[in-house]
Amino acid sequence: MRTHLKSAHQIDLPKLNPKRKSAQLQSFNSNLDADEESVDDPPEVSCEGSNSDLSAGDAQATAHQTRPGARRSPGDTLARCVHGVSTPQRDHFLIITFFLVLLSEGGARHREVTDALLFMMAHDDMPLRTPERTGFRVFCKKINPKYKIPSEPTTTKKMHEKHASLRARVKKELGETNGINLTMDIWTSIHKMDSFLGVTAHYLKGVYLKSVELTARPLHGSKTAENLQGVIRIICGEWNIDIERVSAVVTDGGGNIKNAVKEIFGATKHISCFGHILNLIGTKAIGLHKRATRPSEAADGVIEPDLPEHESDLDEDDAEVIVEAVGRQAEPGAGANQASDCLSDILKKVKKIVTFYRQSEVATAELNQCQIDANKKENQVLKLIQECRTRWNSAFEMVDRFLHLSDYVTLTLMKLQREKRTKAKPPNMLTNDEIGILREARYLLRPLAQATVEASADQHVTISKIIPLVNLMKEKIESYLPESGIAYNLKEQLLNDIRSNFGHLEYAKPFAAATLLDPRFKKLPFKNENALRGAIAYVGGLMKAKMAVAEEETNAMDVEPLVSAHDLEGEGEEENDLWTSLDRNVQVARAARRAQPSQPGIPDELLRYLAQPNVDRKKCPNPIECLESTKDSFPMVHAVARDVLPVLATSTPCERLFSHAGLIYTQRRGRLLSKRLDELIFLRSVDEETWFACPPA
């Protein structure tokens, strides 16, 4: 042991004095207890020098360690324990005890390492039997041979205990939170065809949004609104969620889950997912997919249903109908012989080319080599992206990547057609006119893709962005002058769908209030004066309600004269495709700002807040943090904003929950119990700070 410590750890043990045996042993034990929680392994200690030097420096080392304010490191602890130990026969025992007590099963260091192992397994979607795999055991053996690796049953037990402790912590936070926002959706596993209801919770912790994936609850029987109501109530009860404290619930457009949410929480608290609506607008406009009509959706028998009455009779081919065109996509005045010019036909040609490359190793290799010959590095080589109906923005991503690689695709297709080295016949490349139409379609679809990305965050405020994003999308699309008739019809289709779906968005109270209270936007994004006045009146009513509650609690609530708000106005501006117009309007509004006259019935605090200049969007990514700096000047605005701004605009967190579930509930883990899947999904969403703040059992 002495030789190992000297060669491997550069620790030269001193010879021990037998006259001080009992005192040193007692000192070692007390030091071991005091430093058990903080000692790392292996300790980095510099004890170089002869034994005589160590003995001579005993007084100096003691003086250094007892100096006021001096911090003892794990290395100092080891040196203090080793230095001057009493009996030569006890030196091995003391050192081995020092290293092994902490790493032995049940020791403090062993618990910390095992807790970190559980964190890695939960966040990296690793199976519960990972500690028993050969490669992992060899890896741990090389790092520290003294660490006892837990078995699969032990890992499962500890994971369950960790879930219980973290769940209790989150339940306590949810019970103490006034404004809780939920997202819900239904998912079906493709491996076992099991259905689950996913629920995520979002609430403010300080000035930041905290997101937790609560559960993926198995659904048994029909997924009717009545059955979903019972499951949702059970979940809320288990997680200590008071229905009255829920601010909003975001779902997709499914009638069953919408009706269940409205019945439990109230119609005013339900919000339809902005991302789903955008995806439907884009899909409908390009005409690539047409949603089939179910019998329940046929109005008074006028519309013939495309799908059978019972879902069990639904064929996979019946669920999706591929059409050539939707709306006015063909050239104006085009005949039947020109139907191939439709945008949907061009996109189907692109899909056919992408499918060919994804199914042919020879074609993929040629495409990669063509890019390498163009002075691209191997790790910079790009592949074509296939469109997927269930993935947002996938059509835009397919077109964007295809246009980016169109020159290389043209060269490789010509080479493959000439050499005939593939089993399948290479498809024909698009013409120059078709590529030009694709470029115009990409420009028109880009605002929808950017808006989807902006609204899909779950760690930042999103609901206040929706009104500005919708208006900016319309401005961007309206400003484009298409060259082809197909692009013109696509532009009109997009504008009509945006107007029909979001025409009254400024009158929607949750969106209007959030936009008005966001210091980056305030009144600027509103295009309708009546909607703006309604939003101001609504927020004023919320502030009056807050004031009344505060007066009842304190019996005396006098608002001090307001001072100027903290101005975060920025000077520089970077070009942004979608936000440039709004940023420019903010600068103009600052320059032309005038005093606003008082309005009857509107709190003076709100009017003064709206009269302040808008803060710079780039310098204030978190509006809640910005409002925190002005809460002394605008206390009621700050209080109402903390209730309104945390509401989410999309159900993207639930979509991510199902993505995580798909990574866990794989075909190789088909025997995983539903309750284990539920626990792992929750543990995966717990952040590092919360995980390690809850000590292991």
C-alpha positions as CSV (number, residue, x, y, z in Angstrom):
1,M,0.0,0.0,0.0
2,R,2.8,2.4,0.9
3,T,4.5,1.7,-2.5
4,H,1.2,2.2,-4.4
5,L,0.4,5.5,-2.7
6,K,3.9,6.8,-3.4
7,S,4.0,5.7,-7.1
8,A,0.4,6.3,-8.1
9,H,-0.6,9.2,-5.9
10,Q,2.8,10.8,-5.1
11,I,2.1,10.4,-1.3
12,D,5.1,9.5,0.8
13,L,3.8,8.0,4.1
14,P,5.8,9.0,7.2
15,K,7.0,6.5,9.8
16,L,4.7,6.4,12.7
17,N,5.5,7.1,16.3
18,P,4.1,4.3,18.6
19,K,3.9,6.6,21.6
20,R,1.0,8.6,20.1
21,K,-1.1,5.6,18.9
22,S,-4.4,6.1,20.7
23,A,-4.5,9.9,20.3
24,Q,-3.8,9.7,16.5
25,L,-6.4,7.0,16.0
26,Q,-9.0,9.1,17.8
27,S,-8.1,12.1,15.8
28,F,-8.3,10.2,12.6
29,N,-11.8,8.9,13.4
30,S,-13.1,12.3,14.3
31,N,-11.6,13.8,11.1
32,L,-13.1,11.0,9.0
33,D,-16.6,11.7,10.4
34,A,-16.3,15.5,9.9
35,D,-15.0,15.3,6.3
36,E,-17.0,12.3,5.1
37,E,-19.3,14.3,2.9
38,S,-16.6,16.3,1.1
39,V,-13.7,14.0,0.5
40,D,-13.1,13.2,-3.1
41,D,-11.4,10.1,-4.5
42,P,-8.5,10.0,-5.3
43,P,-7.3,13.0,-3.2
44,E,-4.7,15.2,-4.8
45,V,-2.1,15.6,-2.1
46,S,1.4,16.8,-2.3
47,C,3.4,15.1,0.4
48,E,6.8,15.0,-1.3
49,G,9.9,15.0,0.8
50,S,11.6,12.9,3.3
51,N,10.0,11.7,6.6
52,S,12.3,13.9,8.6
53,D,11.0,16.9,6.6
54,L,7.5,16.0,7.4
55,S,8.3,15.7,11.0
56,A,10.1,19.0,11.1
57,G,7.2,20.7,9.4
58,D,4.6,19.4,11.7
59,A,4.2,22.6,13.6
60,Q,4.1,24.7,10.5
61,A,1.4,22.5,8.9
62,T,-0.7,22.6,12.0
63,A,-0.4,26.4,12.2
64,H,-1.4,26.7,8.5
65,Q,-4.5,24.4,9.0
66,T,-5.7,26.3,12.1
67,R,-5.2,29.8,10.6
68,P,-8.5,31.7,10.8
69,G,-10.3,31.7,7.4
70,A,-8.1,28.8,6.0
71,R,-10.1,26.3,4.0
72,R,-9.2,22.6,4.4
73,S,-9.1,20.7,1.1
74,P,-9.5,16.9,0.9
75,G,-5.8,16.7,0.3
76,D,-5.2,18.5,3.6
77,T,-7.5,16.1,5.3
78,L,-5.6,13.1,3.9
79,A,-2.2,14.6,4.9
80,R,-3.5,15.4,8.4
81,C,-4.7,11.8,8.8
82,V,-1.5,10.2,7.5
83,H,1.0,12.6,9.1
84,G,2.4,11.3,12.4
85,V,0.1,8.3,12.8
86,S,1.0,6.3,15.9
87,T,1.8,2.7,15.3
88,P,3.7,1.3,12.2
89,Q,1.4,-1.7,12.3
90,R,-1.7,0.6,11.9
91,D,-0.6,2.6,8.9
92,H,-2.1,0.2,6.3
93,F,-5.3,-0.1,8.3
94,L,-5.8,3.7,8.5
95,I,-5.1,4.4,4.9
96,I,-7.2,1.5,3.6
97,T,-10.0,2.5,5.9
98,F,-9.8,6.1,4.7
99,F,-10.2,5.1,1.1
100,L,-12.7,2.2,1.5
101,V,-15.1,3.5,4.1
102,L,-16.4,6.2,1.7
103,L,-16.5,3.9,-1.3
104,S,-17.9,0.9,0.5
105,E,-21.6,0.2,-0.1
106,G,-23.6,2.6,2.1
107,G,-20.7,5.0,2.4
108,A,-21.1,8.7,1.6
109,R,-18.9,8.7,-1.5
110,H,-20.5,5.5,-2.8
111,R,-24.0,7.0,-2.5
112,E,-22.8,10.1,-4.4
113,V,-21.3,8.1,-7.2
114,T,-24.4,5.9,-7.4
115,D,-26.7,8.9,-7.5
116,A,-24.6,10.3,-10.4
117,L,-24.9,6.9,-12.1
118,L,-28.7,7.1,-11.8
119,F,-28.7,10.6,-13.2
120,M,-26.7,9.5,-16.3
121,M,-29.0,6.5,-16.9
122,A,-32.2,8.6,-16.6
123,H,-31.0,11.5,-18.8
124,D,-29.3,9.4,-21.4
125,D,-32.1,6.8,-21.8
126,M,-29.9,3.9,-20.7
127,P,-31.5,0.6,-19.7
128,L,-31.7,-0.4,-16.0
129,R,-29.4,-3.3,-16.6
130,T,-26.6,-0.9,-17.8
131,P,-24.4,-1.5,-14.6
132,E,-24.3,-5.2,-15.4
133,R,-23.0,-4.8,-18.9
134,T,-19.5,-5.9,-19.5
135,G,-18.2,-2.7,-21.1
136,F,-19.6,-0.5,-18.3
137,R,-18.1,-2.7,-15.6
138,V,-14.7,-2.6,-17.2
139,F,-15.0,1.2,-17.5
140,C,-15.8,1.6,-13.8
141,K,-13.0,-0.9,-12.9
142,K,-10.5,1.3,-14.7
143,I,-11.7,4.5,-13.1
144,N,-11.9,3.1,-9.5
145,P,-11.5,-0.6,-8.7
146,K,-12.8,0.0,-5.1
147,Y,-16.3,1.2,-6.3
148,K,-18.9,-1.6,-5.9
149,I,-21.2,-1.4,-9.0
150,P,-24.8,-1.9,-8.1
151,S,-26.8,-4.8,-9.7
152,E,-29.9,-4.4,-11.9
153,P,-32.3,-5.1,-9.0
154,T,-30.4,-2.6,-6.8
155,T,-30.4,0.0,-9.6
156,T,-34.2,-0.4,-10.1
157,K,-34.8,-0.1,-6.4
158,K,-32.7,3.0,-6.1
159,M,-34.3,4.6,-9.2
160,H,-37.7,4.0,-7.7
161,E,-36.5,5.6,-4.4
162,K,-35.1,8.6,-6.3
163,H,-38.4,9.0,-8.2
164,A,-40.3,9.0,-4.9
165,S,-38.1,11.7,-3.3
166,L,-38.0,13.9,-6.4
167,R,-41.7,13.5,-6.9
168,A,-42.4,14.6,-3.4
169,R,-40.3,17.7,-4.0
170,V,-42.0,18.6,-7.2
171,K,-45.5,17.9,-5.7
172,K,-44.6,20.4,-2.9
173,E,-43.6,23.0,-5.4
174,L,-46.8,22.5,-7.5
175,G,-48.9,22.7,-4.3
176,E,-47.4,26.1,-3.4
177,T,-47.6,27.5,-7.0
178,N,-50.5,29.7,-7.9
179,G,-50.1,29.8,-11.7
180,I,-49.6,26.3,-13.2
181,N,-49.7,25.7,-17.0
182,L,-50.2,22.3,-18.4
183,T,-49.8,20.7,-21.9
184,M,-51.5,17.4,-22.8
185,D,-51.5,15.1,-25.7
186,I,-52.1,11.4,-26.6
187,W,-49.4,9.1,-28.0
188,T,-49.4,5.5,-29.3
189,S,-46.3,3.3,-29.1
190,I,-45.6,1.8,-32.5
191,H,-44.0,-1.3,-30.9
192,K,-46.8,-2.5,-28.6
193,M,-49.6,-0.2,-29.8
194,D,-50.2,1.1,-26.3
195,S,-51.8,4.5,-25.9
196,F,-50.6,7.0,-23.3
197,L,-51.7,10.4,-22.1
198,G,-48.8,12.8,-21.7
199,V,-48.9,15.7,-19.2
200,T,-46.2,18.4,-18.6
201,A,-46.3,21.2,-16.1
202,H,-44.8,24.6,-16.4
203,Y,-44.5,27.3,-13.7
204,L,-42.3,30.2,-12.6
205,K,-39.4,29.6,-10.2
206,G,-37.9,33.0,-9.5
207,V,-37.8,34.7,-12.9
208,Y,-37.3,31.6,-15.0
209,L,-39.8,29.0,-16.4
210,K,-39.5,25.5,-15.0
211,S,-40.8,22.6,-17.0
212,V,-41.4,19.0,-15.7
213,E,-42.7,16.0,-17.6
214,L,-45.1,14.7,-15.1
215,T,-46.4,11.5,-16.6
216,A,-47.1,9.2,-19.5
217,R,-50.2,7.5,-18.2
218,P,-51.5,4.4,-20.0
219,L,-55.0,4.7,-21.5
220,H,-57.3,1.7,-21.4
221,G,-60.5,1.5,-23.4
222,S,-61.8,4.1,-25.8
223,K,-60.2,7.5,-25.7
224,T,-63.4,9.4,-25.3
225,A,-63.7,12.7,-23.5
226,E,-65.4,11.1,-20.5
227,N,-62.6,8.6,-20.0
228,L,-60.0,11.3,-20.5
229,Q,-61.6,13.4,-17.8
230,G,-61.3,10.7,-15.2
231,V,-57.6,10.1,-16.1
232,I,-56.8,13.9,-16.0
233,R,-58.5,14.3,-12.6
234,I,-56.5,11.4,-11.2
235,I,-53.2,12.8,-12.4
236,C,-54.0,16.3,-11.0
237,G,-54.8,14.7,-7.6
238,E,-51.7,12.6,-7.6
239,W,-49.5,15.6,-8.3
240,N,-51.2,18.0,-5.9
241,I,-52.4,20.2,-8.7
242,D,-55.3,22.4,-7.6
243,I,-57.6,22.8,-10.7
244,E,-58.4,26.4,-9.6
245,R,-54.7,27.2,-9.7
246,V,-54.2,26.1,-13.3
247,S,-53.9,29.1,-15.5
248,A,-54.1,27.4,-18.9
249,V,-54.0,24.0,-20.6
250,V,-52.6,23.6,-24.1
251,T,-53.7,20.8,-26.4
252,D,-53.8,20.0,-30.1
253,G,-57.1,20.1,-32.1
254,G,-58.4,16.7,-31.1
255,G,-62.0,16.9,-30.1
256,N,-61.8,14.4,-27.3
257,I,-59.0,16.0,-25.4
258,K,-60.3,19.5,-26.0
259,N,-63.7,18.6,-24.6
260,A,-62.2,16.9,-21.6
261,V,-60.0,19.9,-20.8
262,K,-62.9,22.4,-21.2
263,E,-65.1,20.3,-19.0
264,I,-62.6,20.1,-16.1
265,F,-60.8,23.5,-16.3
266,G,-63.3,25.6,-18.1
267,A,-63.4,26.8,-21.7
268,T,-61.5,30.0,-21.0
269,K,-58.5,28.1,-19.8
270,H,-58.1,25.9,-23.0
271,I,-55.6,27.1,-25.6
272,S,-55.2,25.4,-29.0
273,C,-51.6,24.6,-30.0
274,F,-50.3,27.4,-32.3
275,G,-47.7,25.0,-33.8
276,H,-50.3,22.5,-34.9
277,I,-52.3,25.2,-36.6
278,L,-49.3,26.5,-38.4
279,N,-48.4,23.0,-39.5
280,L,-51.9,22.4,-40.9
281,I,-51.8,25.7,-42.7
282,G,-48.5,24.8,-44.4
283,T,-49.6,21.3,-45.2
284,K,-52.9,22.4,-46.7
285,A,-51.2,25.2,-48.8
286,I,-48.7,22.9,-50.5
287,G,-51.4,20.3,-51.2
288,L,-49.1,17.3,-50.4
289,H,-51.6,15.7,-48.0
290,K,-55.3,15.9,-47.7
291,R,-57.0,15.0,-44.4
292,A,-59.7,12.5,-44.9
293,T,-63.2,13.3,-43.6
294,R,-64.7,11.1,-40.8
295,P,-68.4,10.4,-40.5
296,S,-68.6,12.5,-37.3
297,E,-67.3,15.5,-39.2
298,A,-69.7,15.3,-42.1
299,A,-72.2,18.2,-41.6
300,D,-75.8,17.0,-41.9
301,G,-74.8,14.5,-44.6
302,V,-73.8,17.1,-47.1
303,I,-70.1,15.9,-47.0
304,E,-69.6,12.3,-47.8
305,P,-67.3,10.6,-45.3
306,D,-64.0,9.4,-46.6
307,L,-63.3,7.1,-43.6
308,P,-65.3,4.2,-42.1
309,E,-67.5,4.7,-39.1
310,H,-65.4,2.6,-36.7
311,E,-61.8,3.3,-36.1
312,S,-61.0,-0.4,-36.1
313,D,-62.1,-0.5,-39.8
314,L,-59.7,2.2,-40.7
315,D,-57.1,1.1,-43.2
316,E,-53.7,2.6,-43.2
317,D,-54.2,3.6,-46.9
318,D,-57.5,5.2,-46.0
319,A,-56.0,7.4,-43.3
320,E,-54.0,9.4,-45.7
321,V,-55.0,10.5,-49.2
322,I,-52.4,11.9,-51.5
323,V,-53.8,14.4,-53.9
324,E,-52.4,16.4,-56.8
325,A,-53.6,19.8,-55.9
326,V,-55.6,21.7,-53.2
327,G,-57.2,25.0,-54.0
328,R,-55.8,27.2,-56.7
329,Q,-52.3,25.9,-57.2
330,A,-52.2,25.3,-61.0
331,E,-51.4,28.1,-63.4
332,P,-54.3,30.5,-64.0
333,G,-56.2,29.2,-66.9
334,A,-54.3,26.0,-67.1
335,G,-56.0,23.0,-68.7
336,A,-56.0,19.4,-67.6
337,N,-52.9,18.6,-69.6
338,Q,-50.9,21.0,-67.4
339,A,-51.8,19.4,-64.1
340,S,-48.2,18.3,-63.6
341,D,-47.3,21.9,-63.0
342,C,-49.0,21.8,-59.6
343,L,-46.9,22.4,-56.6
344,S,-47.9,19.1,-55.1
345,D,-46.6,17.2,-58.2
346,I,-43.3,19.0,-58.0
347,L,-43.0,18.1,-54.3
348,K,-43.9,14.4,-55.1
349,K,-41.0,14.4,-57.6
350,V,-38.7,15.7,-54.9
351,K,-39.9,13.0,-52.5
352,K,-39.3,10.4,-55.1
353,I,-35.7,11.6,-55.6
354,V,-35.1,11.7,-51.8
355,T,-36.5,8.2,-51.4
356,F,-34.2,6.9,-54.2
357,Y,-31.1,8.3,-52.5
358,R,-32.2,7.0,-49.1
359,Q,-32.7,3.5,-50.5
360,S,-29.6,3.3,-52.6
361,E,-26.1,3.0,-51.1
362,V,-24.5,3.6,-54.5
363,A,-26.5,6.8,-55.1
364,T,-25.7,8.1,-51.5
365,A,-22.0,7.3,-51.9
366,E,-21.9,9.2,-55.2
367,L,-23.7,12.2,-53.6
368,N,-21.2,12.2,-50.8
369,Q,-18.2,11.9,-53.1
370,C,-19.5,14.7,-55.3
371,Q,-19.6,17.0,-52.2
372,I,-16.1,15.9,-51.2
373,D,-14.8,16.7,-54.7
374,A,-16.2,20.2,-54.2
375,N,-13.7,20.7,-51.3
376,K,-16.0,19.8,-48.5
377,K,-14.7,17.9,-45.6
378,E,-16.2,14.5,-44.8
379,N,-17.9,15.8,-41.6
380,Q,-19.5,18.6,-43.7
381,V,-21.2,16.3,-46.2
382,L,-25.0,16.8,-46.1
383,K,-27.8,14.3,-46.8
384,L,-31.2,14.8,-48.3
385,I,-34.1,15.1,-45.8
386,Q,-37.4,13.2,-46.3
387,E,-40.7,14.9,-45.6
388,C,-42.8,13.4,-42.8
389,R,-46.4,14.2,-42.3
390,T,-46.3,14.1,-38.5
391,R,-43.1,16.3,-38.1
392,W,-43.6,20.0,-38.2
393,N,-41.7,22.0,-40.9
394,S,-40.6,18.8,-42.6
395,A,-41.8,19.8,-46.0
396,F,-39.9,23.1,-45.8
397,E,-36.8,21.3,-44.5
398,M,-37.0,18.8,-47.4
399,V,-37.3,21.6,-50.0
400,D,-34.6,23.7,-48.4
401,R,-32.0,20.8,-48.2
402,F,-32.9,19.7,-51.8
403,L,-32.3,23.2,-53.2
404,H,-29.1,23.4,-51.2
405,L,-27.8,20.1,-52.8
406,S,-29.6,20.5,-56.2
407,D,-26.3,20.9,-58.2
408,Y,-24.8,17.8,-56.6
409,V,-28.0,15.8,-57.1
410,T,-28.1,16.8,-60.8
411,L,-24.5,15.6,-61.4
412,T,-25.0,12.3,-59.6
413,L,-28.3,11.5,-61.2
414,M,-26.8,12.1,-64.7
415,K,-23.9,9.9,-63.8
416,L,-26.0,7.1,-62.4
417,Q,-28.4,7.2,-65.4
418,R,-25.4,6.9,-67.8
419,E,-23.6,4.2,-65.9
420,K,-26.7,2.2,-64.8
421,R,-25.0,1.0,-61.6
422,T,-28.1,1.0,-59.4
423,K,-30.8,-1.7,-59.3
424,A,-33.6,0.8,-59.3
425,K,-33.9,3.2,-62.2
426,P,-32.8,6.7,-61.2
427,P,-35.6,9.3,-61.3
428,N,-35.5,12.3,-63.5
429,M,-34.2,15.5,-62.1
430,L,-36.4,18.6,-61.9
431,T,-36.4,21.1,-64.7
432,N,-35.1,24.6,-64.2
433,D,-38.6,26.0,-64.1
434,E,-39.6,23.5,-61.4
435,I,-36.5,24.4,-59.3
436,G,-37.5,28.1,-59.7
437,I,-40.9,27.3,-58.3
438,L,-39.4,25.4,-55.4
439,R,-37.3,28.4,-54.6
440,E,-40.4,30.7,-54.5
441,A,-42.2,28.1,-52.4
442,R,-39.3,28.0,-49.9
443,Y,-39.4,31.7,-49.5
444,L,-43.1,31.7,-48.8
445,L,-42.9,28.8,-46.4
446,R,-39.9,30.1,-44.5
447,P,-41.9,32.6,-42.3
448,L,-44.1,29.7,-41.1
449,A,-41.1,27.6,-40.2
450,Q,-39.4,30.4,-38.3
451,A,-42.6,31.2,-36.4
452,T,-43.0,27.5,-35.4
453,V,-39.4,27.5,-34.0
454,E,-40.0,30.7,-32.1
455,A,-43.2,29.5,-30.6
456,S,-42.0,26.0,-29.6
457,A,-39.7,26.9,-26.7
458,D,-40.6,25.7,-23.3
459,Q,-37.9,27.5,-21.2
460,H,-38.8,31.0,-22.5
461,V,-41.9,33.2,-22.8
462,T,-43.8,32.3,-26.0
463,I,-47.4,33.4,-25.7
464,S,-46.6,37.1,-26.0
465,K,-44.8,36.4,-29.3
466,I,-47.9,35.0,-31.1
467,I,-49.6,38.2,-32.2
468,P,-46.3,39.8,-33.4
469,L,-45.4,36.6,-35.2
470,V,-48.7,36.3,-37.0
471,N,-48.6,40.0,-38.2
472,L,-45.0,39.6,-39.2
473,M,-45.8,36.5,-41.2
474,K,-48.5,38.3,-43.1
475,E,-46.2,41.2,-43.8
476,K,-43.4,39.0,-45.0
477,I,-45.7,37.0,-47.3
478,E,-47.6,40.0,-48.6
479,S,-44.4,41.8,-49.5
480,Y,-43.2,39.0,-51.9
481,L,-43.9,39.4,-55.6
482,P,-44.1,35.9,-57.1
483,E,-43.0,35.2,-60.7
484,S,-44.9,32.1,-61.4
485,G,-48.7,31.4,-61.2
486,I,-48.1,28.5,-58.8
487,A,-46.2,30.7,-56.4
488,Y,-48.9,33.3,-56.7
489,N,-51.6,30.8,-55.8
490,L,-49.5,29.5,-52.9
491,K,-49.1,33.0,-51.6
492,E,-52.9,33.6,-51.7
493,Q,-53.6,30.3,-50.1
494,L,-51.3,31.0,-47.2
495,L,-52.7,34.5,-46.6
496,N,-56.3,33.3,-46.7
497,D,-55.5,30.5,-44.2
498,I,-53.6,32.8,-41.9
499,R,-56.5,35.3,-41.9
500,S,-59.2,32.6,-41.4
501,N,-57.3,31.0,-38.5
502,F,-55.8,34.1,-36.8
503,G,-58.0,36.9,-38.0
504,H,-59.4,37.4,-34.5
505,L,-56.3,36.6,-32.6
506,E,-55.9,40.1,-31.2
507,Y,-59.3,39.8,-29.5
508,A,-58.1,36.6,-27.7
509,K,-57.6,37.7,-24.1
510,P,-54.6,35.5,-23.1
511,F,-52.6,36.4,-26.2
512,A,-53.6,40.1,-26.1
513,A,-52.8,40.5,-22.4
514,A,-49.5,38.8,-22.7
515,T,-48.4,40.9,-25.7
516,L,-49.5,44.1,-24.0
517,L,-47.6,43.3,-20.8
518,D,-44.4,42.2,-22.5
519,P,-42.0,45.1,-22.3
520,R,-40.6,44.2,-25.7
521,F,-43.9,44.6,-27.5
522,K,-46.7,46.4,-25.5
523,K,-49.1,48.2,-28.0
524,L,-46.8,48.1,-31.0
525,P,-47.9,44.7,-32.6
526,F,-51.6,45.5,-32.5
527,K,-53.2,46.3,-35.9
528,N,-56.8,46.6,-34.6
529,E,-57.5,49.7,-32.4
530,N,-60.7,48.1,-30.9
531,A,-58.7,45.0,-30.0
532,L,-56.0,47.1,-28.4
533,R,-58.6,49.0,-26.3
534,G,-60.2,45.7,-25.2
535,A,-56.8,44.4,-24.2
536,I,-56.0,47.5,-22.1
537,A,-59.4,47.2,-20.4
538,Y,-58.9,43.5,-19.7
539,V,-55.5,44.0,-18.2
540,G,-56.8,46.9,-16.2
541,G,-59.5,44.7,-14.8
542,L,-56.9,42.1,-13.7
543,M,-54.8,44.8,-12.0
544,K,-57.9,46.1,-10.1
545,A,-58.6,42.6,-8.9
546,K,-55.0,42.3,-7.7
547,M,-55.3,45.6,-6.0
548,A,-58.5,44.6,-4.2
549,V,-56.9,41.4,-2.9
550,A,-53.9,43.3,-1.7
551,E,-56.1,45.8,0.1
552,E,-58.0,43.1,1.8
553,E,-54.8,41.5,3.0
554,T,-53.0,44.6,4.2
555,N,-56.0,47.0,4.8
556,A,-53.8,49.7,3.5
557,M,-52.2,49.7,0.0
558,D,-50.9,53.1,-1.1
559,V,-49.0,53.1,-4.4
560,E,-46.1,55.4,-4.3
561,P,-45.4,57.8,-7.2
562,L,-43.9,55.9,-10.1
563,V,-40.4,56.6,-11.3
564,S,-39.1,56.0,-14.7
565,A,-38.7,52.3,-15.7
566,H,-35.3,50.7,-16.3
567,D,-34.5,51.4,-19.9
568,L,-32.8,48.5,-21.6
569,E,-32.8,50.2,-25.0
570,G,-30.2,48.7,-27.3
571,E,-28.2,50.5,-29.9
572,G,-27.2,47.9,-32.4
573,E,-29.4,45.8,-34.6
574,E,-28.7,42.5,-36.4
575,E,-30.6,41.5,-39.5
576,N,-33.4,39.0,-38.8
577,D,-35.7,37.6,-41.5
578,L,-38.8,37.7,-39.4
579,W,-38.3,40.2,-36.6
580,T,-36.6,43.0,-38.6
581,S,-39.9,44.9,-39.3
582,L,-40.9,44.9,-35.6
583,D,-37.5,46.0,-34.4
584,R,-37.6,48.9,-36.8
585,N,-41.0,49.9,-35.6
586,V,-39.8,49.8,-32.0
587,Q,-37.1,52.3,-32.8
588,V,-39.6,54.6,-34.6
589,A,-42.0,54.4,-31.7
590,R,-39.3,55.4,-29.3
591,A,-38.4,58.4,-31.4
592,A,-42.0,59.6,-31.8
593,R,-43.2,58.8,-28.2
594,R,-45.7,61.2,-26.8
595,A,-47.5,61.5,-23.4
596,Q,-50.6,59.4,-23.3
597,P,-53.8,61.0,-22.0
598,S,-55.6,59.2,-19.1
599,Q,-58.4,56.9,-19.9
600,P,-61.4,56.5,-17.6
601,G,-61.5,53.2,-15.7
602,I,-57.9,52.3,-16.6
603,P,-55.3,52.2,-13.7
604,D,-52.9,55.0,-13.9
605,E,-50.0,52.6,-13.3
606,L,-50.9,50.7,-16.5
607,L,-51.0,53.9,-18.6
608,R,-47.6,55.0,-17.3
609,Y,-46.2,51.5,-18.0
610,L,-47.4,51.6,-21.6
611,A,-46.0,55.1,-22.0
612,Q,-42.5,53.8,-21.2
613,P,-40.3,53.0,-24.3
614,N,-40.2,49.4,-25.4
615,V,-37.1,47.6,-24.4
616,D,-34.7,46.0,-26.9
617,R,-35.8,42.5,-27.8
618,K,-32.2,41.3,-28.3
619,K,-31.0,42.6,-24.9
620,C,-34.1,41.4,-23.1
621,P,-34.8,37.7,-24.0
622,N,-36.6,37.2,-20.7
623,P,-39.4,39.7,-20.2
624,I,-40.1,38.4,-16.7
625,E,-36.6,39.2,-15.6
626,C,-36.9,42.6,-17.2
627,L,-40.2,43.3,-15.3
628,E,-38.5,42.2,-12.1
629,S,-36.2,45.2,-12.2
630,T,-39.2,47.6,-12.4
631,K,-41.5,45.9,-9.9
632,D,-41.1,48.7,-7.4
633,S,-42.3,51.2,-9.9
634,F,-45.0,49.0,-11.4
635,P,-46.0,46.4,-8.7
636,M,-49.4,45.5,-10.1
637,V,-48.1,45.2,-13.7
638,H,-45.4,42.9,-12.4
639,A,-48.0,40.8,-10.4
640,V,-50.3,40.4,-13.4
641,A,-47.5,39.7,-15.8
642,R,-46.3,36.8,-13.7
643,D,-49.7,35.2,-14.1
644,V,-50.1,35.9,-17.8
645,L,-46.6,35.5,-19.4
646,P,-45.8,31.9,-18.3
647,V,-48.6,30.4,-20.4
648,L,-47.3,28.3,-23.3
649,A,-48.4,28.9,-26.9
650,T,-47.8,25.3,-28.1
651,S,-48.0,21.7,-26.8
652,T,-44.4,21.1,-28.0
653,P,-43.3,20.0,-24.5
654,C,-45.7,17.1,-24.7
655,E,-44.4,16.3,-28.2
656,R,-40.9,16.2,-26.7
657,L,-42.2,13.9,-23.9
658,F,-43.4,11.4,-26.4
659,S,-40.0,11.6,-28.2
660,H,-38.3,10.8,-24.9
661,A,-40.8,8.0,-24.4
662,G,-40.0,6.6,-27.8
663,L,-36.3,6.6,-26.9
664,I,-37.0,4.7,-23.7
665,Y,-39.8,2.4,-24.8
666,T,-37.9,0.7,-27.6
667,Q,-38.3,-2.7,-29.1
668,R,-35.4,-4.0,-27.1
669,R,-37.1,-2.8,-23.9
670,G,-40.6,-4.1,-24.8
671,R,-41.0,-5.8,-21.4
672,L,-40.5,-2.5,-19.5
673,L,-43.5,-2.0,-17.2
674,S,-45.7,1.0,-17.7
675,K,-45.0,2.3,-14.2
676,R,-41.2,2.2,-14.9
677,L,-41.7,4.1,-18.1
678,D,-43.7,6.7,-16.2
679,E,-41.0,7.0,-13.6
680,L,-38.2,7.3,-16.2
681,I,-39.9,9.9,-18.2
682,F,-40.3,12.1,-15.1
683,L,-36.7,11.5,-13.9
684,R,-35.4,12.4,-17.4
685,S,-37.0,15.9,-17.2
686,V,-35.6,16.7,-13.7
687,D,-32.7,19.2,-14.1
688,E,-29.3,18.6,-12.6
689,E,-29.7,21.2,-9.8
690,T,-32.9,19.7,-8.6
691,W,-31.7,16.1,-8.9
692,F,-28.6,16.6,-6.7
693,A,-30.3,19.0,-4.3
694,C,-32.4,16.0,-3.2
695,P,-29.8,13.8,-1.4
696,P,-29.7,10.0,-2.1
697,A,-31.2,7.6,0.4
